[in-house]
Amino acid sequence: MEAKEKKGLESFLSLFTEVKPGEASRALLMTLNIFLILTCYLIAKVVREPLILSGGGAELKSYASVFQVFILLGAVQLFGWLATNLSRRKLLNSVTLFFIACFLLFYIALITIGVGNGLIYFLWVGIFSLMIIAQFWSFANDIYTPEQGKRLFVLLAFGASAGGVFGPMLAGLLLDLVGLNNLLLVSAGLLTLSLVLTNFIESGVGNNPDVASDTEAPKPEEPKMSKDGALQIVFRNKYLLMIAFLLLILNFVNTTGEYILGSTVQQAAAEVASAAGAAEGADKAFIGKFYANFFTVVGFAGLLIQLLLVSRILKYFGVRFAIMTLPVIAFGTYVSIMFFPILAVIMWWKTAENATDYSLNNTVRQILFLPTTKEEKYKAKVAIDSFFVRAGDVSSAGLVFLGVTYFSFSLIHYAMVCLGLVAIWLILAFKIAKEHRRLTTESDAASA
């Protein structure tokens, strides 16, 4: 009976991607895990927007990324030290428990002394989102072979997209019921459930040793991790360095787009507050509701793309096509902003850009690390997914500072800069896809 159930489950999942015998249970547990993590993060993100935009505006939101980079320098080095000195389970538990404690501390701060204009919380959420998600994908890269990852990461990324839909929807429903502050307790609870699930998976729950995948051959023993720092590992490897700079440019473009959107939303909120007779909190409520709806639509669109298109794109068109899809969409986004810099147009193009980023691009981005070593998965990947991502945000902050302070940039000028960056992005994506194919071929040959 159990074998038949598993066969039926694998057959159902194979509607979306190829799932082989013995793989379904663990894949579903991992999918649920990343679903909980993304739901937690999106709720925390909904809390973040009204705190930072109503307190300091879109400019402060952009400039704050500079501080995040300096904090991440220390965080990445600390994570690398932990990865070298702790077992996998202790590493996952230590980092996750730290972030759970932070949620509780921020809740206490909000209900007692407040956090001023939300800057501290904004900085922390940026670090939390990068570190906790990068840690999950490092774990996934570690427990799956390259062949499995190309197939099963589609399901895991579906869980992430589903969390992207459910998180802001839940936040929007709970916002009026429990208030902004109590959403932090919801996030803490979800992250706790994720930690419990991680320990189940690490203990072997979901693995069926009697029905093992024919691709899941024992991995060759890898050398013990060196004491090299995460950034040192990135800079000595051309492939990793190209990925790092691709993510830097991607986030430079995306964050500049978020600044454009945030500025437009802030202006609309001011108009709403004025029309409401300057009612207290009208602007904050407008911003909160807008972003709850925006994140919901983005998440739902990403979910559909992940469910219906991603596995087929990867299977029939390959990594090269997949990695170049997002910059092509970004090109359309900023061309449209140049000609129609209004909220409705910006919102829908950013929806398309972000939805593709969270689904197809997120899946292929994780696949890029499958042919790397364990040290590169845990140290270099976390550095790339955190430090270099925020370095892109800092670059955007520098552009905003120059545009506001010295050049009086309009939204059109920012869009023009983004178009130039997209051209570089396309070249890097092409080169990375070529190198990934070479590394995967070598990895397959070594396993044969």
QUIDA-V167247 format. One line per field, one symbol per residue. ss: DSSP state (@ for helix, = for strand, . for the rest). phi: phi as a letter, one per 40 degrees, with the letter a starting at -180 (. if undefined). psi: psi as a letter, one per 30 degrees, with the letter a starting at -180 (. if undefined). A space follows every 10 residues. Layout:
BEGIN
ss=???
phi=???
psi=???
END
This chain:
BEGIN
ss=.@@@@@@@@@ @@@....... ...@@@@@@@ @@@@@@@@@@ @@@@@@@@@@ @@@@@.@@@@ @@@@@@@@@@ @@@@@@@@@@ @@@@@..@@@ @@@@@@@@@@ @@@@@@@@@@ @@......@@ @@@@@@@@@@ @@@@@@@@@@ @@@..@@@@@ @@@@@@@@@@ @@@@@@@@@@ @@@@@@@@.. ..@@@@@@@@ @@@@@@@@@@ @@......@@ @......... .........@ @@@@@..@@@ @@@@@@@@@@ @@@@@@@@@@ @@@@@@@@@@ @@@@@..... .@@@@@@@@@ @@@@@@@@@@ @@@@@@@@@@ @@@@@@.@@@ @@@@@@@@@@ @@@@@@@@@. ..@@@@@@@@ @@@@@@@@@@ @@@@@@@... ...@@@@@@@ @@@@@@@@@@ @@@@@@@@@@ @@@@@@@... @@@@@@@@@@ @@@@@@@@@@ @@@@@@@@@@ @@@@@@@.
phi=.ccccccccc cccccbacbc dgbccccccc cccccccccd cccccccccc cccccbgccc dccccccccc ccdccccccc ccccbbcdcc cccccccccc ccdccccccc cbbgbgcgcc cdcccccdcc cccccdcccc cccbcdccdc ccccccccdc ccccccdccc ccccdccbgc cccccccccc cccccccdcc ccchcgcbcc bccccccdcc cccddccccc ccccccbdcc cccdcccccd cdcccccccc cccccccccc ccccccgfcc gccccccccd cccccccdcc cccccccbbd ccccccbgcc cccccccccc dcdccccccb cbdccccccc ccccccccbd cccccccdcc cbcccccccc cccccbcccc ccccdccccc dccccbbfcc dccccccccc ccccdccccc cccccccccc cccccccc
psi=eeeeeeeeee eefffelkkl kffeeeeeee eeefeeeeee eeeeeeeeee eeefefleee eefffeeeee efeeeeeeee eeeeflleee eeeeeeeeee eeeeeeeeee fdflhbggee eeeeeeeeee eeeeeefeee eefkleeeef effeeefeee eeefeeeeee eeefefefle effeeeeeee eeeeeeeeee effgkfkjff ikkffilkkk kllkklgkle eeeeffjeee eeeefeeeee feeeeeeeee eeeeeeeeee eeeefghhkk geeeeeeeee eeeeeeeeee eeeeeeefee eeeeefflee eeffeefeee eeefeeeefi ileeeeeeee eeeeeeefde eeeeeeeffe glleeeeede eeeefdeeef eeeeeeeeee eeeeeefhkl eeeeeeeeee eeeeeeeeee eeeeeeeeee eeeeeef.
END
